[in-house]
């Protein structure tokens, strides 16, 4: 059985994330979408809320499992016998960061292979931080966020 892992902060999850999740799920038997929680970062949504929103927006994909970790993603992969790590790549800046992360992960566990998926053209510019800015300014986010969680995102970010 081929298992893959797609990690992220998903703060909040966007249609760009869903695009990568749907495509990665077609390449493996089981895809673990893991909310990586870094205690040194400040998030807009709790880890529980991010997991809950991801479960709602991926329920149409039978082979997707949602989890979270406070540990290194590569350790989560090893603990769950996952050999493929999916990453989304939008920009040159993303490339530099992902390449550095790949090197660390490869040194920590050479049995995990990183696969880069590029976003579709309609999602290549969408980021969680841009969604936060749009909500802050009262702009429409319906083109960028799954319909099921638009209200959660607006209400969760309006309180910030």
C-alpha positions as CSV (number, residue, x, y, z in Angstrom):
1,X,0.0,0.0,0.0
2,X,1.4,3.4,-1.0
3,X,1.0,6.1,1.6
4,X,1.6,9.8,1.1
5,X,1.6,12.8,3.4
6,X,0.7,16.4,2.6
7,X,1.7,18.7,5.5
8,X,0.9,22.3,6.1
9,X,-0.4,24.9,8.6
10,X,-3.7,25.2,6.7
11,X,-4.4,28.5,8.6
12,X,-6.9,28.6,6.8
13,X,-7.2,25.8,4.2
14,X,-7.6,27.3,0.7
15,X,-8.8,26.0,-2.6
16,X,-5.1,25.8,-3.6
17,X,-4.6,23.3,-0.8
18,X,-7.6,21.3,-1.9
19,X,-6.3,21.3,-5.4
20,X,-3.0,19.7,-4.2
21,X,-4.9,17.3,-1.9
22,X,-7.2,16.0,-4.6
23,X,-4.3,15.5,-7.0
24,X,-2.0,13.9,-4.4
25,X,-4.8,11.5,-3.4
26,X,-4.9,10.2,-6.9
27,X,-1.3,9.1,-6.7
28,X,-1.4,7.1,-3.5
29,X,-3.7,4.6,-1.7
30,X,-3.8,6.6,1.5
31,X,-3.1,10.3,1.8
32,X,-2.5,11.8,5.3
33,X,-3.1,15.5,5.4
34,X,-1.3,16.7,8.5
35,X,-1.7,20.0,10.2
36,X,1.8,20.8,11.4
37,X,1.7,22.8,14.5
38,X,4.8,24.9,15.4
39,X,4.4,26.1,19.0
40,X,6.6,29.1,18.1
41,X,4.2,30.4,15.4
42,X,1.1,32.4,16.0
43,X,-1.9,30.9,14.2
44,X,-5.3,32.5,13.5
45,X,-7.1,29.2,14.1
46,X,-6.5,26.6,16.8
47,X,-5.1,23.3,15.6
48,X,-8.4,21.6,16.5
49,X,-10.3,24.1,14.3
50,X,-7.9,23.6,11.4
51,X,-8.3,19.9,11.6
52,X,-12.1,20.2,11.8
53,X,-12.2,22.5,8.8
54,X,-10.0,20.1,6.8
55,X,-12.2,17.2,7.6
56,X,-15.2,19.0,6.3
57,X,-13.7,20.1,3.0
58,X,-12.1,16.7,2.2
59,X,-14.9,14.4,3.1
60,X,-15.5,13.8,-0.6
61,X,-12.1,12.1,-0.9
62,X,-12.3,8.5,0.4
63,X,-8.6,7.9,0.8
64,X,-7.8,11.1,2.8
65,X,-7.1,11.0,6.5
66,X,-6.6,14.2,8.5
67,X,-4.2,14.3,11.5
68,X,-2.0,16.8,13.3
69,X,1.4,16.8,14.8
70,X,3.6,19.0,17.0
71,X,6.7,17.0,15.9
72,X,8.7,17.1,12.7
73,X,6.7,16.0,9.7
74,X,9.4,13.6,8.6
75,X,9.1,11.9,12.0
76,X,5.3,11.6,11.6
77,X,6.0,10.0,8.2
78,X,8.4,7.5,9.7
79,X,6.0,6.6,12.6
80,X,3.2,5.9,10.1
81,X,5.2,4.1,7.4
82,X,4.8,6.9,4.9
83,X,7.4,7.1,2.1
84,X,6.1,10.0,0.0
85,X,5.9,13.6,1.2
86,X,3.9,15.9,-1.1
87,X,4.7,19.6,-1.2
88,X,3.0,22.4,-3.1
89,X,5.2,24.9,-4.9
90,X,3.9,28.3,-6.1
91,X,6.8,30.7,-6.3
92,X,10.6,31.0,-6.5
93,X,10.6,32.0,-2.8
94,X,8.7,28.8,-2.1
95,X,11.3,26.8,-4.1
96,X,14.2,28.1,-2.0
97,X,12.3,27.3,1.3
98,X,11.2,23.8,0.0
99,X,14.6,22.9,-1.2
100,X,16.2,23.7,2.2
101,X,13.4,21.7,3.9
102,X,13.9,18.8,1.5
103,X,17.6,18.7,2.4
104,X,16.9,18.6,6.2
105,X,14.2,15.9,5.7
106,X,16.4,13.8,3.5
107,X,19.2,13.9,6.1
108,X,16.7,13.0,8.9
109,X,15.1,10.2,6.9
110,X,16.4,9.2,3.5
111,X,13.5,6.7,3.1
112,X,11.0,9.6,2.6
113,X,10.9,11.0,-0.9
114,X,9.6,14.5,-1.6
115,X,7.2,15.0,-4.6
116,X,6.5,18.6,-5.7
117,X,3.0,19.4,-7.1
118,X,2.5,22.7,-8.8
119,X,-0.9,24.4,-8.3
120,X,-3.3,24.8,-11.1
121,X,-3.3,28.2,-12.8
122,X,-6.4,29.3,-11.0
123,X,-4.8,28.8,-7.6
124,X,-1.1,29.6,-8.0
125,X,-1.3,32.9,-6.3
126,X,-3.6,31.9,-3.4
127,X,-2.1,31.9,0.1
128,X,-3.5,31.7,3.6
129,X,-1.9,35.1,4.4
130,X,-3.6,36.7,1.4
131,X,-6.9,35.3,2.5
132,X,-6.4,36.9,5.9
133,X,-5.7,40.3,4.3
134,X,-8.8,40.0,2.1
135,X,-11.0,39.3,5.1
136,X,-9.4,42.1,7.1
137,X,-10.4,44.5,4.3
138,X,-13.9,43.0,3.9
139,X,-13.3,41.5,0.4
140,X,-15.0,38.5,-1.1
141,X,-13.0,35.3,-0.5
142,X,-15.4,32.9,-2.1
143,X,-13.1,32.3,-5.1
144,X,-10.3,31.1,-2.8
145,X,-11.8,29.2,0.1
146,X,-14.0,26.1,0.1
147,X,-17.6,27.0,0.4
148,X,-18.2,24.8,3.4
149,X,-15.8,26.9,5.6
150,X,-16.2,30.5,4.3
151,X,-18.3,31.6,7.3
152,X,-15.8,29.9,9.7
153,X,-12.9,31.7,8.1
154,X,-14.6,35.1,8.1
155,X,-15.9,34.8,11.6
156,X,-12.6,33.4,12.9
157,X,-10.5,36.1,11.3
158,X,-13.0,39.0,12.0
159,X,-12.3,38.5,15.7
160,X,-8.5,39.0,15.3
